[in-house]
């Protein structure tokens, strides 16, 4: 053998290509109980009630299919098995009926093999991958704390990376029903939904359960009034009962109206005492609060409650300033507040661009926080100066 041949033979053999992505080896832990997609679809709205952030992504049919596929293959926290969108969009009607553990485990691996087809009528086309990954999982179930995601995989990896949290998966046990199911759902919500999400759910439930008499509001003076049932009334109630005592030293309500300029409360005597004359006008907001601090000039807070539309725009601010200046109030004594249900509410997304600078924004779901729309016109202060 010549020198060239011997050198060629000494070269390291070519490295075999990496095997195709496959599911991690599943430990000898029984699969979760088989459960139908219909049962999952019925329970998701109970677990994620109205008011849950990105609720649509968490309760729609695609979410039920995703949870079904995860339970079907055993992609549950602690089992070492993970779900990929492929497990959802390659599921078929025929495969979903096979409840035997061997069939379920075989499906979990088969869909990951190149060319590994599953016979039957497919639930979804391949192009459903992105909505499953980006909406149902990332922005829905992962964000809400119902699904975990592996952090040890590169972004470009094709390996499955999702699993249901054990506490979430347990809510779909067919043997769990009645009061026991209600208790388990409440425990899951308390442990996994954020404070703001829980507050939003509570606000929505309060609006939904308001009786025929409407929403009862208790004013700082001790008086009570009923507002018509609805989300606007729930937000108005929160402004009077939560915002006012939290952010005003000596709160009082001068004016409260509902849609259609129906005046619910009008304290002319108090308004006259501080020099403000209130006349029903379309520029007036839903609420006028006053802070009657004994050692300071009165502070007026004009509040617009927004459930779907309407905001304290620059034009309305100018009209209100004309009213207050005519009554002898300086601009330093006048504040504008727009109150919303929360940052994810349709009303906020729709009207945030209409808000006038210099005002404040308050969310009933995050009552301890206040957003200020700082008006820096002619102001050269830096961020550090504003801290």
C-alpha positions as CSV (number, residue, x, y, z in Angstrom):
1,X,0.0,0.0,0.0
2,X,1.5,3.3,-1.0
3,X,1.8,6.3,1.4
4,X,-1.2,8.1,-0.1
5,X,-3.5,5.1,0.5
6,X,-2.3,4.7,4.1
7,X,-3.0,8.4,4.8
8,X,-6.4,8.1,3.3
9,X,-7.1,5.0,5.5
10,X,-6.0,6.9,8.6
11,X,-8.7,9.6,8.2
12,X,-11.6,9.5,10.7
13,X,-14.7,8.0,9.3
14,X,-17.5,10.5,8.5
15,X,-19.8,11.2,11.4
16,X,-23.3,9.8,10.9
17,X,-26.0,12.4,10.6
18,X,-28.1,13.3,13.7
19,X,-31.2,11.1,14.0
20,X,-34.5,12.8,13.4
21,X,-36.2,14.6,16.2
22,X,-38.0,12.2,18.5
23,X,-39.8,12.4,21.8
24,X,-37.8,11.9,25.0
25,X,-38.0,8.4,26.4
26,X,-41.2,8.1,28.5
27,X,-40.7,6.9,32.0
28,X,-42.8,3.9,33.3
29,X,-45.6,6.2,34.5
30,X,-49.2,5.4,33.5
31,X,-50.7,7.7,30.9
32,X,-53.4,10.1,32.1
33,X,-56.9,8.7,31.9
34,X,-58.3,8.8,28.4
35,X,-60.7,11.7,28.0
36,X,-62.8,12.9,25.1
37,X,-62.2,16.2,23.3
38,X,-65.8,17.1,24.1
39,X,-65.3,16.9,27.8
40,X,-62.2,19.0,27.5
41,X,-64.1,21.6,25.5
42,X,-66.8,21.7,28.1
43,X,-64.3,22.2,31.0
44,X,-62.0,24.8,29.5
45,X,-64.5,27.7,29.8
46,X,-65.0,26.7,33.5
47,X,-61.3,26.8,34.2
48,X,-60.8,30.1,32.2
49,X,-63.9,32.1,32.9
50,X,-64.9,35.4,31.3
51,X,-62.2,38.0,32.2
52,X,-59.2,35.6,31.8
53,X,-56.5,37.3,29.7
54,X,-56.4,36.0,26.1
55,X,-59.4,33.8,27.0
56,X,-60.2,33.1,23.4
57,X,-56.9,31.3,22.8
58,X,-57.5,29.2,25.9
59,X,-61.1,28.0,25.3
60,X,-61.6,27.7,21.6
61,X,-61.7,24.4,19.7
62,X,-58.0,24.5,18.8
63,X,-57.2,24.8,22.6
64,X,-59.4,21.7,23.3
65,X,-57.6,19.8,20.6
66,X,-54.2,20.8,21.9
67,X,-55.1,19.7,25.5
68,X,-56.6,16.5,24.1
69,X,-53.4,15.7,22.2
70,X,-51.2,16.4,25.2
71,X,-53.2,14.2,27.5
72,X,-53.5,11.5,24.7
73,X,-49.7,11.1,24.4
74,X,-49.0,11.8,28.1
75,X,-47.3,15.2,27.7
76,X,-47.8,16.2,31.3
77,X,-45.3,17.8,33.7
78,X,-43.1,15.2,35.4
79,X,-43.5,12.4,32.8
80,X,-40.6,13.4,30.5
81,X,-42.8,13.4,27.4
82,X,-43.5,16.6,25.5
83,X,-46.0,17.9,22.9
84,X,-45.3,19.6,19.6
85,X,-47.9,21.2,17.3
86,X,-47.5,18.2,15.0
87,X,-49.3,16.0,17.6
88,X,-52.3,18.3,17.3
89,X,-52.6,18.9,13.6
90,X,-51.9,15.3,12.5
91,X,-54.5,13.8,14.9
92,X,-57.3,12.1,13.1
93,X,-60.9,11.2,14.0
94,X,-60.0,7.5,13.9
95,X,-56.9,7.8,15.9
96,X,-58.6,9.9,18.6
97,X,-61.0,7.0,19.3
98,X,-58.1,4.6,20.1
99,X,-58.0,4.8,23.9
100,X,-55.6,1.9,24.4
101,X,-52.3,2.9,26.0
102,X,-50.2,1.2,23.4
103,X,-52.0,3.0,20.6
104,X,-51.6,6.3,22.4
105,X,-47.8,5.9,22.9
106,X,-47.4,4.7,19.4
107,X,-49.1,7.8,18.0
108,X,-46.9,10.1,20.1
109,X,-43.8,8.7,18.4
110,X,-45.2,7.9,14.9
111,X,-46.1,11.5,14.1
112,X,-42.5,12.6,14.7
113,X,-41.0,10.3,12.1
114,X,-40.4,11.6,8.7
115,X,-43.1,10.3,6.4
116,X,-44.8,8.7,9.4
117,X,-48.4,9.1,8.3
118,X,-51.5,8.5,10.5
119,X,-54.4,7.1,8.7
120,X,-57.9,8.6,8.9
121,X,-59.5,12.0,8.6
122,X,-57.1,14.8,9.8
123,X,-58.3,17.4,12.3
124,X,-56.2,20.2,10.8
125,X,-54.0,21.0,7.9
126,X,-50.2,21.4,8.4
127,X,-50.5,25.2,8.2
128,X,-52.3,25.2,11.6
129,X,-48.9,24.8,13.2
130,X,-48.4,28.5,13.7
131,X,-51.8,29.2,15.4
132,X,-51.2,26.3,17.7
133,X,-47.7,27.3,18.6
134,X,-48.1,31.1,18.7
135,X,-51.7,31.6,19.9
136,X,-53.0,28.6,21.7
137,X,-49.7,27.7,23.4
138,X,-47.4,30.8,23.7
139,X,-50.0,33.5,24.1
140,X,-52.6,31.4,25.7
141,X,-51.9,28.3,27.8
142,X,-48.2,29.0,28.5
143,X,-48.9,32.7,29.3
144,X,-51.7,31.8,31.7
145,X,-49.6,29.2,33.5
146,X,-51.4,26.0,32.3
147,X,-48.5,24.7,30.1
148,X,-44.8,24.5,30.7
149,X,-42.2,24.8,27.9
150,X,-38.7,23.2,27.8
151,X,-36.0,25.8,28.1
152,X,-33.1,23.5,27.1
153,X,-33.9,23.4,23.4
154,X,-32.6,25.8,20.7
155,X,-35.3,27.9,19.2
156,X,-34.7,26.1,15.9
157,X,-35.0,22.6,17.3
158,X,-37.8,20.5,15.9
159,X,-38.2,18.5,19.1
160,X,-41.5,18.8,21.1
161,X,-41.2,21.2,24.0
162,X,-44.6,21.6,25.7
163,X,-46.3,19.8,28.6
164,X,-49.4,20.4,30.6
165,X,-48.8,21.4,34.2
166,X,-49.8,18.5,36.4
167,X,-52.4,20.5,38.3
168,X,-54.0,21.6,35.0
169,X,-54.0,18.1,33.5
170,X,-55.7,16.8,36.7
171,X,-58.7,19.0,36.0
172,X,-59.7,16.8,33.1
173,X,-59.9,13.5,35.0
174,X,-63.3,12.1,34.0
175,X,-63.7,10.8,37.6
176,X,-63.5,14.4,38.9
177,X,-67.0,16.0,38.9
178,X,-69.4,18.1,40.8
179,X,-68.2,20.0,43.9
180,X,-64.9,18.2,43.8
181,X,-64.3,19.6,40.3
182,X,-65.4,23.1,41.4
183,X,-62.9,23.0,44.3
184,X,-60.1,21.8,42.1
185,X,-60.7,24.5,39.5
186,X,-60.8,27.2,42.2
187,X,-57.5,26.0,43.6
188,X,-55.9,26.0,40.2
189,X,-57.1,29.5,39.4
190,X,-55.9,30.8,42.8
191,X,-52.4,29.2,42.3
192,X,-51.9,30.0,38.6
193,X,-53.8,33.1,37.5
194,X,-52.1,36.4,38.2
195,X,-53.6,38.9,40.7
196,X,-54.8,41.1,37.8
197,X,-56.3,38.2,36.0
198,X,-58.2,37.1,39.1
199,X,-59.4,40.7,39.6
200,X,-60.6,40.9,36.0
201,X,-62.5,37.6,36.4
202,X,-64.1,38.9,39.6
203,X,-65.1,42.1,37.8
204,X,-66.7,40.2,35.0
205,X,-68.5,37.9,37.4
206,X,-69.8,40.8,39.4
207,X,-71.2,42.4,36.2
208,X,-72.8,39.1,35.1
209,X,-74.4,38.5,38.4
210,X,-75.8,42.0,39.0
211,X,-79.4,41.7,39.9
212,X,-82.4,43.4,38.4
213,X,-81.8,46.3,40.7
214,X,-78.3,46.8,39.2
215,X,-75.0,47.5,40.8
216,X,-75.1,49.0,44.3
217,X,-72.5,51.8,44.8
218,X,-71.6,53.1,48.3
219,X,-70.4,56.7,48.3
220,X,-67.9,58.2,50.7
221,X,-70.8,60.1,52.4
222,X,-72.4,56.7,53.2
223,X,-75.2,57.1,50.6
224,X,-75.9,54.3,48.2
225,X,-77.3,54.2,44.7
226,X,-78.1,51.5,42.1
227,X,-76.5,51.7,38.7
228,X,-77.9,49.8,35.7
229,X,-76.3,46.3,35.3
230,X,-73.3,46.2,33.0
231,X,-69.5,46.6,32.8
232,X,-69.6,50.4,32.9
233,X,-71.4,50.3,36.2
234,X,-68.9,47.8,37.6
235,X,-66.0,50.1,36.7
236,X,-67.8,53.2,38.1
237,X,-68.4,51.3,41.4
238,X,-64.7,50.5,41.5
239,X,-63.8,54.2,41.0
240,X,-66.0,55.3,43.8
241,X,-65.3,52.5,46.3
242,X,-61.6,51.7,45.5
243,X,-59.9,54.5,43.5
244,X,-61.3,57.4,45.5
245,X,-60.3,56.3,49.0
246,X,-57.0,55.0,47.8
247,X,-55.8,58.1,45.9
248,X,-57.8,61.0,47.5
249,X,-57.2,62.2,51.1
250,X,-60.8,63.3,51.6
251,X,-62.9,62.0,48.7
252,X,-66.4,63.2,47.7
253,X,-68.6,62.5,44.7
254,X,-70.0,65.6,43.1
255,X,-71.6,64.0,40.0
256,X,-72.3,60.6,38.7
257,X,-74.2,59.9,35.5
258,X,-74.9,56.9,33.3
259,X,-75.3,56.6,29.5
260,X,-78.0,58.8,28.1
261,X,-77.0,61.5,30.7
262,X,-79.1,59.9,33.4
263,X,-78.0,61.6,36.5
264,X,-77.6,59.1,39.4
265,X,-76.1,61.5,41.9
266,X,-75.7,65.2,41.9
267,X,-74.4,67.1,45.0
268,X,-75.3,70.7,44.1
269,X,-74.8,71.8,47.7
270,X,-71.3,70.6,47.9
271,X,-70.4,71.8,44.4
272,X,-71.8,75.2,45.2
273,X,-69.8,75.3,48.5
274,X,-66.5,74.9,46.6
275,X,-67.6,77.3,43.8
276,X,-68.4,74.8,41.0
277,X,-71.6,74.9,39.0
278,X,-72.5,71.7,37.3
279,X,-74.9,71.6,34.4
280,X,-75.6,68.4,32.4
281,X,-73.5,68.7,29.3
282,X,-72.2,66.2,26.8
283,X,-68.6,67.3,27.6
284,X,-69.0,66.3,31.2
285,X,-67.6,62.8,32.0
286,X,-69.3,60.1,34.0
287,X,-68.0,61.1,37.3
288,X,-66.7,64.2,39.1
289,X,-64.7,63.6,42.3
290,X,-63.4,66.1,44.7
291,X,-60.6,65.8,47.2
292,X,-61.6,68.1,50.1
293,X,-58.3,68.1,52.0
294,X,-58.8,70.4,55.0
295,X,-55.4,72.1,54.6
296,X,-55.3,72.4,50.8
297,X,-57.4,73.9,48.0
298,X,-60.1,71.6,46.6
299,X,-58.9,69.2,43.9
300,X,-61.3,68.2,41.1
301,X,-61.0,64.9,39.3
302,X,-63.0,64.4,36.2
303,X,-63.4,60.7,35.5
304,X,-64.6,59.0,32.3
305,X,-65.5,55.3,32.7
306,X,-64.7,53.3,29.5
307,X,-66.1,49.9,28.9
308,X,-66.2,50.0,25.1
309,X,-65.9,53.6,23.9
310,X,-65.4,57.2,25.0
311,X,-62.3,58.8,26.5
312,X,-61.1,62.1,27.9
313,X,-59.7,63.5,24.7
314,X,-57.8,66.8,24.4
315,X,-60.9,68.5,23.1
316,X,-63.0,67.4,26.1
317,X,-60.1,68.4,28.4
318,X,-60.2,71.9,27.0
319,X,-63.9,72.2,27.4
320,X,-63.7,71.1,31.0
321,X,-60.9,73.6,31.7
322,X,-63.1,76.3,30.3
323,X,-65.8,75.3,32.8
324,X,-63.4,75.1,35.8
325,X,-61.5,78.3,35.0
326,X,-64.8,80.2,34.8
327,X,-65.5,78.9,38.3
328,X,-62.1,80.2,39.5
329,X,-60.2,76.9,39.6
330,X,-56.6,76.9,38.5
331,X,-55.4,74.1,36.2
332,X,-53.3,72.7,39.0
333,X,-56.6,71.9,40.8
334,X,-58.0,69.9,37.9
335,X,-57.1,66.3,37.0
336,X,-58.4,64.0,34.3
337,X,-58.8,60.3,34.8
338,X,-60.0,57.6,32.4
339,X,-61.0,54.3,34.1
340,X,-60.9,51.0,32.4
341,X,-61.5,47.4,33.4
342,X,-57.9,46.4,32.7
343,X,-55.1,46.8,30.2
344,X,-56.4,44.0,28.0
345,X,-59.9,45.3,27.7
346,X,-61.2,46.1,24.2
347,X,-62.2,49.6,25.4
348,X,-58.6,50.4,26.4
349,X,-57.1,49.1,23.2
350,X,-59.7,51.1,21.2
351,X,-59.4,54.4,23.0
352,X,-55.8,54.7,24.3
353,X,-54.8,56.7,21.2
354,X,-57.5,59.3,22.0
355,X,-56.4,60.1,25.5
356,X,-55.3,63.6,26.2
357,X,-51.8,64.2,27.6
358,X,-51.5,65.2,31.2
359,X,-54.3,62.9,32.3
360,X,-54.2,59.6,34.3
361,X,-55.4,56.1,33.5
362,X,-56.6,53.7,36.2
363,X,-57.4,50.0,35.8
364,X,-59.9,48.3,38.1
365,X,-58.0,45.0,37.8
366,X,-54.8,46.7,39.1
367,X,-56.2,49.1,41.7
368,X,-53.0,50.0,43.4
369,X,-51.4,51.3,40.1
370,X,-51.9,54.5,38.2
371,X,-50.7,55.4,34.7
372,X,-49.7,59.0,34.1
373,X,-49.7,60.4,30.6
374,X,-46.9,62.9,31.3
375,X,-47.1,66.1,29.3
376,X,-43.5,67.2,28.7
377,X,-44.3,70.0,26.3
378,X,-41.6,72.6,26.9
379,X,-40.1,70.4,29.6
380,X,-36.5,69.4,29.3
381,X,-36.3,67.2,32.3
382,X,-34.7,63.8,31.9
383,X,-36.1,60.5,33.0
384,X,-34.0,60.6,36.1
385,X,-35.7,64.0,37.0
386,X,-39.1,62.3,36.8
387,X,-38.2,59.5,39.2
